[in-house]
Amino acid sequence: MYKHIILAYDGSNSGQKAMLELKELAHWGQPRLTLVAVAPNPLDVGSMEMGYYTSADNGPVEETLREQLAQGVQTLQTMGYTVQGEVLKGEVIRELSDFAERAGADLIVVGHKHEPNLLRRWWSGSTAKSLVEESPCNVLIVVDRSAVAAT
């Protein structure tokens, strides 16, 4: 079974749902667990293409990610799991893939919020789909369809 599982975690509803799935997977063979948050670059290509710039001060975003990551790690630790947290900086897909390869992970778990609106799906892109293409290991996509149920 899986020996090292990484959860791409941001504290969102889809991330919480993915953590619950991770909890179920962790019962099989007691794999090493790592929660990973990725702080985006202060200036990304997408923002340049759209004609605006993001703040060069990434401190508040990174601090929020660190807090959410610490909460996720603590939640899993109180459930009896051995887990570590890691904050990375850069482009999400590249950083997750590179980290998974360096760490020898054999599964990345990622939450995905289903967008009911076609325009929103197009506009937001899909980290989960891109990760499947770039990942050096298996990817489990946990879909949060709560937005669909609310419409």
N, C-alpha and C positions, 0 to 999 in steps of 0.2 A: 504494500500500500504506500501511501505518501509518507515521505520522511521529513520534508520541510515544506510547510505551507505558508504562503505570504498572503496577507489580506491588505489590499489597497483600501485604506480607511480614511474617511474624511468627516465622520460624525453625522453624515446625512441620513435620512430615512433609509435610502437604499444601502448605505454602508452599515447601518444597524441590522438590516435584514441579512446582509451578507455575513455579518458577525455571528448571527444565530445559525446560519448554515455552516459556518466554520466550526462552531461549537459541536455540531452533529458529526462533522467529518473527523474532528480531533479525537473522537472516541475510538476510531479505528486505528490502532497501532501507535497511539501517542506520538504523533509527529512533532517536530519543532515548529513553533508558531512565531511568526513575525508580523506585526502590524506596521504598515508603511504608509506614511503621508508624504505627498510631494508638494512642496511650495513652488509655485510657478515662477518663471523668470519675471523680473520686474518689467521687462519689455519683450513681448513675444511677437512672432511674425504675424499672427492673426490680427493683432491690434494694429500693426503697421499697415496691413493690407486694407483694413476697414477705415483707416484714416484717423485713428485716435491712438493715444499713448496711455498706457497704464502708469500708475504711480511708480516712481523709481524706489520708493520706500516700501519694501516688502515685509518690514518688521511686523506690523499688525497681523497680516495674513499668516505669516510663519508662526507667530505666537499663538494665534487661534488654533492652528493645526496641531501645535505641540500640546495644547491643553486638551483638545479632542482626542488626540492619540493617547495621552496619559490616562484619560477616562476609559478608553477602550481597553488598554492594557490592564488597568485596575479591574475592570469588569470581568475579564477572562481570568485574571489571577484569583479573584474571589470565588470563581467557579472551580478553582483547583488546577488550572492549566499553567504551565510554564510558558511564558510569552515575553517577547521583547518588542520594543518599539523603535522605529527608525524614521527620522525626518530627512528627506532628500530634497535637493533643490534642482530645478531645471524643468525640462519638458516632460510631462507626465509619462507618456508611453516609453520614451527612451530611458528615463531613469528607472522605471519599474522593471523593464526588460533587462537592463544592465545589472541592476541589483539582484534580480532573480538568478541571472547567470553566475555572477560572482559568488552568491550565497549557496549555489547548488540546489535551488528550490525545484521541486517537481510539480508544484501547483500554485497558481495565483488565483485568488478569489476576489472578484470585483462586483460591487453593486452597480446596478444600472436602472435608472428611473425611466420607465416607459413614458414617452411623450405621446399623448393621444392625437395631437395636432400635427399634420404632415409638415407644415411650415416650421413649427418648433423643432421637429426632429431634424429637418434639414439644417436649420440655423445652428443648433447646438452641436451637431456632429455626434460622434459616438466614440468615447474613450474605449469602451468595451470592445467594439468591433475592431478598432485599430490595434488594441492590445493583442487580440487573437492573432493578427497578422505578424506582429513583431516579437511576441513572447518566445523565449527559449524553452518553455515548458507548457504543460496543460494550463488552460484557463477555465475557471468555472464562473459563469456570469449569472448572478442572482438578480432576477428582474423584480423591481418594485412596481406593481401595476396599480398602486393606490390612487394615482392621479386619474387613471381610466375609470375606476369605480366611482370617483367623485363627480365625474361629468355626466 
